[in-house]
Amino acid sequence: MLAVLCLFAATAQAEEPARLAPGEILRGGFSLDRSLTGFPRPLHSEGRFLLAPGQGLVWRGETPFRLVSVIAPGGLTQSLDGHETMHLSAAKLPFLGPLHDLLSAAMQGDWQPLERSFTVTRVPHGATSTIRLVPRADAPVGGLPVSAIEAEIGRFVESVTISRPGGDSDRLVFTAQRIEPGPPPDEDRQALDRANRR
């Protein structure tokens, strides 16, 4: 979940990234292949997401499980098949505030927080770019369970590979991304409200 937020922040490094105006939201689909040491094949899942700057991210897994993860300024929740299985307030997650601020700054075109938290390498390929993010150990969001994030970026983030210590990795591919006028639909707004409760 944290790495997903970081990859959205990486849109700041594209040549002409999609920028969200106040009140707009970003929606799309995703597929995830998770490679785990000792497993012969990646674990595959699919779903959709909604990003509302200043409000949070709703990440909905649809197959093979209906798993909903929400990260917001006030906290993080996770639900399985409509039943909440976890709720952590921002007070219990010291990294959440700086991470949320990092994302918000990037979406507003302020890249300095990103460069304070990551070593950023950018390689252009015409209309797209490859961005590699390596977390800095002394950064405000230091200690993330990732060793590197590599994203292919055009107007939106198209794909991302998340490498973790120990050899595990995630490969995310994003589809059908679009910017829409807000506010978020009721289902997503309610999910964000639950994550923000104390």
Residue pairs with C-beta under 8 A, 6 or more apart in sequence:
1 57
1 59
1 69
1 71
1 76
2 71
2 95
2 99
2 141
2 144
2 145
2 146
3 144
3 146
3 149
3 160
3 162
3 170
4 49
4 57
4 59
4 172
5 57
5 71
5 99
5 100
5 102
5 103
6 102
6 118
6 133
6 144
6 146
6 149
7 133
7 149
7 151
7 157
7 160
7 162
7 172
8 26
8 51
8 57
8 103
8 106
8 107
8 157
9 102
9 103
9 106
9 107
9 114
10 106
10 114
10 131
10 133
10 149
10 151
10 153
10 157
10 160
11 17
11 18
11 106
11 107
11 153
11 156
11 157
12 106
12 107
12 109
12 111
12 114
13 111
13 114
13 120
13 122
13 129
13 131
13 153
14 128
14 129
14 131
14 153
14 154
14 155
15 124
15 127
15 129
16 155
17 153
17 155
17 156
18 26
18 155
18 156
18 177
18 179
19 107
19 109
20 26
20 51
20 53
20 107
20 179
23 181
23 182
23 183
24 53
24 179
24 180
24 181
24 182
25 50
25 51
25 52
25 179
25 180
25 181
25 182
25 183
25 184
26 50
26 51
26 156
26 177
26 178
26 179
26 180
27 48
27 49
27 50
27 51
27 177
27 178
27 180
28 48
28 49
28 156
28 174
28 175
28 176
28 177
28 178
29 46
29 47
29 48
29 49
29 174
29 175
29 176
30 46
30 47
30 48
30 49
30 172
30 173
30 174
30 175
31 44
31 45
31 46
31 172
31 173
31 175
32 44
32 45
32 46
32 47
32 170
32 171
32 172
33 42
33 43
33 44
33 170
33 171
34 42
34 43
34 44
34 45
34 168
34 169
34 170
34 171
35 42
35 168
35 169
35 170
35 171
36 42
36 43
36 168
37 166
37 167
37 168
42 171
44 64
45 61
45 63
45 64
45 65
46 61
46 62
46 63
47 59
47 60
47 61
47 62
47 63
47 67
48 60
48 62
49 57
49 58
49 59
49 60
50 57
50 58
50 184
50 185
50 188
51 57
51 58
52 58
52 182
52 183
52 184
52 188
52 192
53 103
53 104
53 107
53 108
54 73
54 104
55 72
55 73
55 184
55 192
56 70
56 71
56 72
56 73
56 100
56 192
56 195
56 196
57 70
57 71
57 72
57 103
58 68
58 69
58 70
58 184
58 188
58 191
58 192
59 68
59 69
59 70
59 71
60 66
60 67
60 68
61 67
61 68
61 69
65 80
65 81
66 80
66 81
66 82
67 78
67 79
67 80
68 77
68 78
68 79
68 80
68 191
69 76
69 77
69 78
70 76
70 77
70 78
70 191
70 192
70 194
70 195
71 96
71 100
71 195
72 100
72 192
72 195
72 196
73 90
73 96
73 97
73 100
73 196
74 89
74 90
74 195
74 196
74 197
74 198
75 87
75 88
75 89
75 90
75 92
75 93
75 96
75 195
75 196
75 197
75 198
76 86
76 87
76 88
76 93
76 96
76 195
77 84
77 86
77 87
77 88
77 191
77 194
77 195
78 84
78 85
78 86
79 85
79 191
84 194
87 194
87 195
87 197
89 197
89 198
90 96
90 97
91 198
95 140
95 141
95 143
95 144
98 117
98 140
98 141
99 141
101 113
102 113
102 114
102 117
102 140
102 141
105 111
105 112
105 113
105 114
106 113
106 114
114 120
114 133
116 136
116 139
116 140
117 135
117 136
117 139
117 140
117 141
117 142
118 133
118 134
118 135
118 136
118 139
119 133
119 134
119 136
120 131
120 132
120 133
121 131
121 132
121 134
122 129
122 130
122 131
122 132
123 129
123 130
123 132
127 154
128 152
128 153
128 154
128 158
129 152
129 153
129 154
130 150
130 151
130 152
130 153
131 150
131 151
131 153
132 148
132 149
132 150
133 148
133 149
133 150
133 151
134 147
134 148
134 149
135 141
135 142
135 143
135 144
135 146
135 147
136 142
137 143
145 164
145 165
146 162
146 163
146 164
147 163
147 164
147 165
148 162
148 163
149 160
149 161
149 162
149 163
150 160
150 161
150 163
151 157
151 158
151 159
151 160
151 161
152 158
152 159
152 160
156 174
156 177
157 174
158 173
158 174
159 171
159 172
159 173
159 174
160 170
160 171
160 172
160 174
161 169
161 170
161 171
161 172
162 169
162 170
162 171
162 172
163 169
164 170
183 189
184 192
